[in-house]
């Protein structure tokens, strides 16, 4: 199975609190990394869905735009502001 973990998509900029500041995410890999390493909460239905969809997109099962949409929903659920 050939995996392309970068999988670019249209950029999303998160307004993270504290020292994180702004975080620009423009690929499935960056979205997954942000969710797993920099997310303020590790629960919630949209969060879990976004992690799963990002992993599926890295495996080539679904398109990067689906991961972007799930990432945005997870941000909304977590109360993270977006600049698009």
Biopython code that builds the backbone (N, CA, C, O; Angstrom):
import numpy as np
from Bio.PDB.StructureBuilder import StructureBuilder

atoms = [
    (1, "UNK", "N", (0.851, -1.168, 0.000)),
    (1, "UNK", "CA", (0.000, 0.000, 0.000)),
    (1, "UNK", "C", (0.902, 1.238, 0.000)),
    (1, "UNK", "O", (1.809, 1.353, 0.824)),
    (2, "UNK", "N", (0.648, 2.147, -0.917)),
    (2, "UNK", "CA", (1.423, 3.372, -1.026)),
    (2, "UNK", "C", (0.726, 4.485, -0.253)),
    (2, "UNK", "O", (-0.426, 4.822, -0.525)),
    (3, "UNK", "N", (1.456, 5.059, 0.730)),
    (3, "UNK", "CA", (0.870, 6.120, 1.541)),
    (3, "UNK", "C", (1.543, 7.439, 1.226)),
    (3, "UNK", "O", (2.770, 7.509, 1.152)),
    (4, "UNK", "N", (0.753, 8.489, 1.040)),
    (4, "UNK", "CA", (1.248, 9.849, 0.902)),
    (4, "UNK", "C", (0.734, 10.606, 2.105)),
    (4, "UNK", "O", (-0.395, 11.097, 2.094)),
    (5, "UNK", "N", (1.543, 10.708, 3.140)),
    (5, "UNK", "CA", (1.069, 11.289, 4.391)),
    (5, "UNK", "C", (0.954, 12.805, 4.347)),
    (5, "UNK", "O", (0.347, 13.389, 5.244)),
    (6, "UNK", "N", (1.511, 13.460, 3.341)),
    (6, "UNK", "CA", (1.403, 14.911, 3.272)),
    (6, "UNK", "C", (-0.015, 15.316, 2.911)),
    (6, "UNK", "O", (-0.648, 16.046, 3.673)),
    (7, "UNK", "N", (-0.535, 14.867, 1.773)),
    (7, "UNK", "CA", (-1.900, 15.128, 1.324)),
    (7, "UNK", "C", (-2.316, 16.585, 1.568)),
    (7, "UNK", "O", (-3.058, 16.858, 2.512)),
    (8, "UNK", "N", (-1.851, 17.521, 0.735)),
    (8, "UNK", "CA", (-2.177, 18.942, 0.942)),
    (8, "UNK", "C", (-3.659, 19.260, 0.741)),
    (8, "UNK", "O", (-4.363, 18.582, -0.007)),
    (9, "UNK", "N", (-4.112, 20.311, 1.429)),
    (9, "UNK", "CA", (-5.454, 20.856, 1.241)),
    (9, "UNK", "C", (-5.409, 22.363, 1.460)),
    (9, "UNK", "O", (-4.376, 22.896, 1.866)),
    (10, "UNK", "N", (-6.514, 23.056, 1.197)),
    (10, "UNK", "CA", (-6.573, 24.504, 1.392)),
    (10, "UNK", "C", (-6.293, 24.844, 2.848)),
    (10, "UNK", "O", (-6.849, 24.228, 3.757)),
    (11, "UNK", "N", (-5.432, 25.825, 3.060)),
    (11, "UNK", "CA", (-4.961, 26.149, 4.409)),
    (11, "UNK", "C", (-6.068, 26.589, 5.350)),
    (11, "UNK", "O", (-7.022, 27.263, 4.960)),
    (12, "UNK", "N", (-5.910, 26.186, 6.600)),
    (12, "UNK", "CA", (-6.764, 26.601, 7.701)),
    (12, "UNK", "C", (-5.819, 27.171, 8.761)),
    (12, "UNK", "O", (-4.812, 26.544, 9.090)),
    (13, "UNK", "N", (-6.133, 28.345, 9.293)),
    (13, "UNK", "CA", (-5.315, 28.925, 10.358)),
    (13, "UNK", "C", (-6.126, 28.920, 11.646)),
    (13, "UNK", "O", (-7.223, 29.475, 11.716)),
    (14, "UNK", "N", (-5.558, 28.280, 12.659)),
    (14, "UNK", "CA", (-6.196, 28.195, 13.965)),
    (14, "UNK", "C", (-5.677, 29.311, 14.850)),
    (14, "UNK", "O", (-4.502, 29.674, 14.789)),
    (15, "UNK", "N", (-6.554, 29.846, 15.663)),
    (15, "UNK", "CA", (-6.149, 30.824, 16.672)),
    (15, "UNK", "C", (-6.103, 30.058, 17.987)),
    (15, "UNK", "O", (-7.116, 29.878, 18.662)),
    (16, "UNK", "N", (-4.887, 29.607, 18.333)),
    (16, "UNK", "CA", (-4.692, 28.806, 19.534)),
    (16, "UNK", "C", (-4.424, 29.751, 20.704)),
    (16, "UNK", "O", (-3.865, 30.832, 20.520)),
    (17, "UNK", "N", (-4.814, 29.349, 21.875)),
    (17, "UNK", "CA", (-4.590, 30.176, 23.051)),
    (17, "UNK", "C", (-3.162, 30.073, 23.564)),
    (17, "UNK", "O", (-2.438, 29.137, 23.225)),
    (18, "UNK", "N", (-2.768, 31.022, 24.369)),
    (18, "UNK", "CA", (-1.475, 30.992, 25.037)),
    (18, "UNK", "C", (-0.306, 31.090, 24.093)),
    (18, "UNK", "O", (-0.357, 31.826, 23.108)),
    (19, "UNK", "N", (0.748, 30.355, 24.383)),
    (19, "UNK", "CA", (1.998, 30.412, 23.622)),
    (19, "UNK", "C", (1.865, 29.850, 22.208)),
    (19, "UNK", "O", (2.702, 30.133, 21.351)),
    (20, "UNK", "N", (0.829, 29.063, 21.957)),
    (20, "UNK", "CA", (0.641, 28.478, 20.628)),
    (20, "UNK", "C", (0.394, 29.542, 19.572)),
    (20, "UNK", "O", (0.869, 29.408, 18.444)),
    (21, "UNK", "N", (-0.343, 30.603, 19.913)),
    (21, "UNK", "CA", (-0.644, 31.665, 18.949)),
    (21, "UNK", "C", (-1.432, 31.149, 17.767)),
    (21, "UNK", "O", (-2.430, 30.445, 17.923)),
    (22, "UNK", "N", (-0.969, 31.508, 16.576)),
    (22, "UNK", "CA", (-1.614, 31.066, 15.341)),
    (22, "UNK", "C", (-0.919, 29.819, 14.829)),
    (22, "UNK", "O", (0.300, 29.683, 14.939)),
    (23, "UNK", "N", (-1.703, 28.913, 14.270)),
    (23, "UNK", "CA", (-1.143, 27.686, 13.699)),
    (23, "UNK", "C", (-1.785, 27.461, 12.335)),
    (23, "UNK", "O", (-2.997, 27.274, 12.234)),
    (24, "UNK", "N", (-0.967, 27.479, 11.291)),
    (24, "UNK", "CA", (-1.435, 27.263, 9.924)),
    (24, "UNK", "C", (-1.300, 25.784, 9.581)),
    (24, "UNK", "O", (-0.233, 25.191, 9.743)),
    (25, "UNK", "N", (-2.385, 25.206, 9.110)),
    (25, "UNK", "CA", (-2.435, 23.782, 8.774)),
    (25, "UNK", "C", (-2.877, 23.672, 7.323)),
    (25, "UNK", "O", (-3.948, 24.157, 6.957)),
    (26, "UNK", "N", (-2.048, 23.030, 6.494)),
    (26, "UNK", "CA", (-2.427, 22.907, 5.081)),
    (26, "UNK", "C", (-2.167, 21.516, 4.509)),
    (26, "UNK", "O", (-1.970, 21.360, 3.304)),
    (27, "UNK", "N", (-2.169, 20.511, 5.378)),
    (27, "UNK", "CA", (-2.048, 19.135, 4.900)),
    (27, "UNK", "C", (-2.659, 18.180, 5.922)),
    (27, "UNK", "O", (-2.845, 18.521, 7.090)),
    (28, "UNK", "N", (-2.956, 17.004, 5.456)),
    (28, "UNK", "CA", (-3.510, 15.983, 6.340)),
    (28, "UNK", "C", (-2.504, 15.653, 7.441)),
    (28, "UNK", "O", (-2.884, 15.499, 8.602)),
    (29, "UNK", "N", (-1.243, 15.545, 7.091)),
    (29, "UNK", "CA", (-0.216, 15.234, 8.092)),
    (29, "UNK", "C", (-0.180, 16.296, 9.180)),
    (29, "UNK", "O", (-0.119, 15.966, 10.365)),
    (30, "UNK", "N", (-0.217, 17.581, 8.789)),
    (30, "UNK", "CA", (-0.200, 18.666, 9.772)),
    (30, "UNK", "C", (-1.464, 18.658, 10.624)),
    (30, "UNK", "O", (-1.408, 18.945, 11.820)),
    (31, "UNK", "N", (-2.602, 18.332, 10.018)),
    (31, "UNK", "CA", (-3.849, 18.254, 10.774)),
    (31, "UNK", "C", (-3.769, 17.141, 11.821)),
    (31, "UNK", "O", (-4.135, 17.347, 12.978)),
    (32, "UNK", "N", (-3.293, 15.973, 11.418)),
    (32, "UNK", "CA", (-3.171, 14.854, 12.351)),
    (32, "UNK", "C", (-2.193, 15.193, 13.476)),
    (32, "UNK", "O", (-2.463, 14.905, 14.643)),
    (33, "UNK", "N", (-1.070, 15.797, 13.131)),
    (33, "UNK", "CA", (-0.082, 16.188, 14.139)),
    (33, "UNK", "C", (-0.679, 17.197, 15.123)),
    (33, "UNK", "O", (-0.471, 17.094, 16.331)),
    (34, "UNK", "N", (-1.410, 18.155, 14.603)),
    (34, "UNK", "CA", (-2.032, 19.162, 15.459)),
    (34, "UNK", "C", (-3.051, 18.519, 16.389)),
    (34, "UNK", "O", (-3.085, 18.824, 17.581)),
    (35, "UNK", "N", (-3.874, 17.639, 15.857)),
    (35, "UNK", "CA", (-4.873, 16.963, 16.678)),
    (35, "UNK", "C", (-4.227, 16.116, 17.773)),
    (35, "UNK", "O", (-4.684, 16.128, 18.916)),
    (36, "UNK", "N", (-3.189, 15.397, 17.436)),
    (36, "UNK", "CA", (-2.585, 14.455, 18.381)),
    (36, "UNK", "C", (-1.591, 15.086, 19.349)),
    (36, "UNK", "O", (-1.397, 14.577, 20.452)),
    (37, "UNK", "N", (-0.961, 16.186, 18.951)),
    (37, "UNK", "CA", (0.101, 16.748, 19.795)),
    (37, "UNK", "C", (-0.174, 18.141, 20.341)),
    (37, "UNK", "O", (0.462, 18.552, 21.312)),
    (38, "UNK", "N", (-1.107, 18.880, 19.743)),
    (38, "UNK", "CA", (-1.292, 20.270, 20.141)),
    (38, "UNK", "C", (-2.735, 20.629, 20.470)),
    (38, "UNK", "O", (-3.039, 21.797, 20.708)),
    (39, "UNK", "N", (-3.614, 19.658, 20.487)),
    (39, "UNK", "CA", (-5.037, 19.940, 20.681)),
    (39, "UNK", "C", (-5.317, 20.185, 22.155)),
    (39, "UNK", "O", (-4.755, 19.498, 23.008)),
    (40, "UNK", "N", (-6.182, 21.161, 22.477)),
    (40, "UNK", "CA", (-6.424, 21.486, 23.886)),
    (40, "UNK", "C", (-7.253, 20.441, 24.637)),
    (40, "UNK", "O", (-7.201, 20.387, 25.866)),
    (41, "UNK", "N", (-8.009, 19.619, 23.926)),
    (41, "UNK", "CA", (-8.809, 18.563, 24.555)),
    (41, "UNK", "C", (-8.627, 17.271, 23.763)),
    (41, "UNK", "O", (-8.381, 17.300, 22.557)),
    (42, "UNK", "N", (-8.747, 16.155, 24.442)),
    (42, "UNK", "CA", (-8.558, 14.876, 23.762)),
    (42, "UNK", "C", (-9.819, 14.023, 23.794)),
    (42, "UNK", "O", (-9.757, 12.795, 23.853)),
    (43, "UNK", "N", (-10.942, 14.687, 23.756)),
    (43, "UNK", "CA", (-12.195, 13.947, 23.682)),
    (43, "UNK", "C", (-13.175, 14.751, 22.844)),
    (43, "UNK", "O", (-12.856, 15.833, 22.352)),
    (44, "UNK", "N", (-14.321, 14.225, 22.699)),
    (44, "UNK", "CA", (-15.332, 14.861, 21.858)),
    (44, "UNK", "C", (-15.528, 14.045, 20.594)),
    (44, "UNK", "O", (-14.581, 13.497, 20.031)),
    (45, "UNK", "N", (-16.757, 13.978, 20.170)),
    (45, "UNK", "CA", (-17.101, 13.177, 19.000)),
    (45, "UNK", "C", (-16.413, 13.663, 17.730)),
    (45, "UNK", "O", (-15.902, 12.854, 16.956)),
    (46, "UNK", "N", (-16.394, 14.971, 17.511)),
    (46, "UNK", "CA", (-15.766, 15.524, 16.302)),
    (46, "UNK", "C", (-14.248, 15.330, 16.328)),
    (46, "UNK", "O", (-13.634, 15.099, 15.286)),
    (47, "UNK", "N", (-13.650, 15.421, 17.502)),
    (47, "UNK", "CA", (-12.205, 15.196, 17.638)),
    (47, "UNK", "C", (-11.855, 13.768, 17.219)),
    (47, "UNK", "O", (-10.963, 13.556, 16.397)),
    (48, "UNK", "N", (-12.553, 12.807, 17.780)),
    (48, "UNK", "CA", (-12.275, 11.398, 17.466)),
    (48, "UNK", "C", (-12.508, 11.123, 15.982)),
    (48, "UNK", "O", (-11.733, 10.408, 15.347)),
    (49, "UNK", "N", (-13.578, 11.694, 15.437)),
    (49, "UNK", "CA", (-13.861, 11.524, 14.011)),
    (49, "UNK", "C", (-12.754, 12.131, 13.161)),
    (49, "UNK", "O", (-12.329, 11.525, 12.178)),
    (50, "UNK", "N", (-12.280, 13.323, 13.528)),
    (50, "UNK", "CA", (-11.222, 13.982, 12.759)),
    (50, "UNK", "C", (-9.930, 13.171, 12.775)),
    (50, "UNK", "O", (-9.266, 13.054, 11.745)),
    (51, "UNK", "N", (-9.570, 12.618, 13.912)),
    (51, "UNK", "CA", (-8.363, 11.783, 13.982)),
    (51, "UNK", "C", (-8.507, 10.582, 13.053)),
    (51, "UNK", "O", (-7.594, 10.266, 12.290)),
    (52, "UNK", "N", (-9.648, 9.920, 13.121)),
    (52, "UNK", "CA", (-9.869, 8.733, 12.269)),
    (52, "UNK", "C", (-9.825, 9.099, 10.791)),
    (52, "UNK", "O", (-9.203, 8.399, 9.992)),
    (53, "UNK", "N", (-10.487, 10.199, 10.426)),
    (53, "UNK", "CA", (-10.528, 10.605, 9.026)),
    (53, "UNK", "C", (-9.145, 11.022, 8.532)),
    (53, "UNK", "O", (-8.780, 10.716, 7.397)),
    (54, "UNK", "N", (-8.374, 11.711, 9.364)),
    (54, "UNK", "CA", (-7.002, 12.065, 8.965)),
    (54, "UNK", "C", (-6.167, 10.815, 8.705)),
    (54, "UNK", "O", (-5.415, 10.760, 7.732)),
    (55, "UNK", "N", (-6.296, 9.826, 9.561)),
    (55, "UNK", "CA", (-5.549, 8.581, 9.354)),
    (55, "UNK", "C", (-6.001, 7.885, 8.077)),
    (55, "UNK", "O", (-5.170, 7.360, 7.336)),
    (56, "UNK", "N", (-7.297, 7.873, 7.810)),
    (56, "UNK", "CA", (-7.807, 7.282, 6.574)),
    (56, "UNK", "C", (-7.283, 8.039, 5.355)),
    (56, "UNK", "O", (-6.931, 7.426, 4.347)),
    (57, "UNK", "N", (-7.231, 9.360, 5.443)),
    (57, "UNK", "CA", (-6.727, 10.170, 4.321)),
    (57, "UNK", "C", (-5.237, 9.905, 4.087)),
    (57, "UNK", "O", (-4.796, 9.863, 2.939)),
    (58, "UNK", "N", (-4.464, 9.727, 5.148)),
    (58, "UNK", "CA", (-3.048, 9.412, 4.980)),
    (58, "UNK", "C", (-2.849, 8.059, 4.313)),
    (58, "UNK", "O", (-1.854, 7.836, 3.623)),
    (59, "UNK", "N", (-3.799, 7.161, 4.523)),
    (59, "UNK", "CA", (-3.727, 5.840, 3.898)),
    (59, "UNK", "C", (-4.292, 5.848, 2.483)),
    (59, "UNK", "O", (-4.225, 4.840, 1.779)),
    (60, "UNK", "N", (-4.852, 6.990, 2.062)),
    (60, "UNK", "CA", (-5.400, 7.096, 0.719)),
    (60, "UNK", "C", (-6.810, 6.570, 0.563)),
    (60, "UNK", "O", (-7.289, 6.403, -0.558)),
    (61, "UNK", "N", (-7.483, 6.307, 1.674)),
    (61, "UNK", "CA", (-8.836, 5.762, 1.639)),
    (61, "UNK", "C", (-9.854, 6.847, 1.300)),
    (61, "UNK", "O", (-10.838, 6.582, 0.609)),
    (62, "UNK", "N", (-9.621, 8.062, 1.781)),
    (62, "UNK", "CA", (-10.522, 9.177, 1.504)),
    (62, "UNK", "C", (-9.701, 10.398, 1.081)),
    (62, "UNK", "O", (-8.479, 10.413, 1.226)),
    (63, "UNK", "N", (-10.377, 11.408, 0.564)),
    (63, "UNK", "CA", (-9.689, 12.579, 0.018)),
    (63, "UNK", "C", (-9.260, 13.552, 1.129)),
    (63, "UNK", "O", (-9.861, 13.580, 2.203)),
    (64, "UNK", "N", (-8.221, 14.345, 0.861)),
    (64, "UNK", "CA", (-7.738, 15.322, 1.842)),
    (64, "UNK", "C", (-8.797, 16.339, 2.259)),
    (64, "UNK", "O", (-8.810, 16.770, 3.412)),
    (65, "UNK", "N", (-9.680, 16.728, 1.350)),
    (65, "UNK", "CA", (-10.701, 17.723, 1.699)),
    (65, "UNK", "C", (-11.662, 17.206, 2.773)),
    (65, "UNK", "O", (-12.175, 17.991, 3.571)),
    (66, "UNK", "N", (-11.907, 15.910, 2.801)),
    (66, "UNK", "CA", (-12.741, 15.336, 3.860)),
    (66, "UNK", "C", (-12.045, 15.480, 5.215)),
    (66, "UNK", "O", (-12.688, 15.746, 6.231)),
    (67, "UNK", "N", (-10.726, 15.301, 5.214)),
    (67, "UNK", "CA", (-9.957, 15.487, 6.449)),
    (67, "UNK", "C", (-9.993, 16.947, 6.879)),
    (67, "UNK", "O", (-10.105, 17.239, 8.069)),
    (68, "UNK", "N", (-9.900, 17.858, 5.929)),
    (68, "UNK", "CA", (-9.956, 19.291, 6.240)),
    (68, "UNK", "C", (-11.300, 19.637, 6.888)),
    (68, "UNK", "O", (-11.343, 20.336, 7.900)),
    (69, "UNK", "N", (-12.382, 19.150, 6.307)),
    (69, "UNK", "CA", (-13.714, 19.420, 6.853)),
    (69, "UNK", "C", (-13.867, 18.861, 8.263)),
    (69, "UNK", "O", (-14.427, 19.523, 9.136)),
    (70, "UNK", "N", (-13.374, 17.647, 8.490)),
    (70, "UNK", "CA", (-13.449, 17.043, 9.820)),
    (70, "UNK", "C", (-12.594, 17.818, 10.817)),
    (70, "UNK", "O", (-12.981, 17.982, 11.974)),
    (71, "UNK", "N", (-11.433, 18.295, 10.371)),
    (71, "UNK", "CA", (-10.539, 19.085, 11.215)),
    (71, "UNK", "C", (-11.232, 20.382, 11.651)),
    (71, "UNK", "O", (-11.147, 20.772, 12.816)),
    (72, "UNK", "N", (-11.908, 21.041, 10.725)),
    (72, "UNK", "CA", (-12.629, 22.279, 11.028)),
    (72, "UNK", "C", (-13.755, 22.011, 12.033)),
    (72, "UNK", "O", (-13.951, 22.797, 12.960)),
    (73, "UNK", "N", (-14.484, 20.927, 11.861)),
    (73, "UNK", "CA", (-15.553, 20.580, 12.804)),
    (73, "UNK", "C", (-14.997, 20.317, 14.197)),
    (73, "UNK", "O", (-15.600, 20.708, 15.195)),
    (74, "UNK", "N", (-13.843, 19.651, 14.264)),
    (74, "UNK", "CA", (-13.212, 19.392, 15.560)),
    (74, "UNK", "C", (-12.776, 20.697, 16.216)),
    (74, "UNK", "O", (-12.895, 20.850, 17.431)),
    (75, "UNK", "N", (-12.271, 21.639, 15.418)),
    (75, "UNK", "CA", (-11.871, 22.940, 15.960)),
    (75, "UNK", "C", (-13.082, 23.675, 16.516)),
    (75, "UNK", "O", (-13.014, 24.256, 17.599)),
    (76, "UNK", "N", (-14.173, 23.653, 15.789)),
    (76, "UNK", "CA", (-15.403, 24.306, 16.257)),
    (76, "UNK", "C", (-15.880, 23.674, 17.562)),
    (76, "UNK", "O", (-16.278, 24.378, 18.490)),
    (77, "UNK", "N", (-15.837, 22.344, 17.629)),
    (77, "UNK", "CA", (-16.239, 21.637, 18.833)),
    (77, "UNK", "C", (-15.376, 22.036, 20.030)),
    (77, "UNK", "O", (-15.877, 22.155, 21.148)),
    (78, "UNK", "N", (-14.075, 22.242, 19.792)),
    (78, "UNK", "CA", (-13.131, 22.579, 20.869)),
    (78, "UNK", "C", (-13.129, 24.073, 21.195)),
    (78, "UNK", "O", (-12.433, 24.506, 22.114)),
    (79, "UNK", "N", (-13.905, 24.863, 20.446)),
    (79, "UNK", "CA", (-13.949, 26.294, 20.694)),
    (79, "UNK", "C", (-12.734, 27.049, 20.167)),
    (79, "UNK", "O", (-12.413, 28.132, 20.656)),
    (80, "UNK", "N", (-12.059, 26.479, 19.172)),
    (80, "UNK", "CA", (-10.885, 27.105, 18.569)),
    (80, "UNK", "C", (-11.349, 27.972, 17.401)),
    (80, "UNK", "O", (-12.058, 27.499, 16.512)),
    (81, "UNK", "N", (-10.950, 29.226, 17.407)),
    (81, "UNK", "CA", (-11.313, 30.136, 16.317)),
    (81, "UNK", "C", (-10.487, 29.827, 15.076)),
    (81, "UNK", "O", (-9.344, 29.379, 15.167)),
    (82, "UNK", "N", (-11.087, 30.074, 13.915)),
    (82, "UNK", "CA", (-10.425, 29.802, 12.631)),
    (82, "UNK", "C", (-10.319, 31.065, 11.809)),
    (82, "UNK", "O", (-11.215, 31.908, 11.839)),
    (83, "UNK", "N", (-9.230, 31.202, 11.075)),
    (83, "UNK", "CA", (-9.062, 32.227, 10.050)),
    (83, "UNK", "C", (-8.938, 31.478, 8.754)),
    (83, "UNK", "O", (-8.036, 30.652, 8.612)),
    (84, "UNK", "N", (-9.822, 31.736, 7.787)),
    (84, "UNK", "CA", (-9.758, 31.009, 6.523)),
    (84, "UNK", "C", (-9.576, 31.949, 5.363)),
    (84, "UNK", "O", (-9.500, 31.507, 4.217)),
]
sb = StructureBuilder()
sb.init_structure("model")
sb.init_model(0)
sb.init_chain("A")
sb.init_seg("    ")
for serial, (resi, resn, name, xyz) in enumerate(atoms, 1):
    if name == "N":
        sb.init_residue(resn, " ", resi, " ")
    sb.init_atom(name, np.array(xyz, "f"), 0.0, 1.0, " ", f" {name:<3s}", serial, name[0])
structure = sb.get_structure()
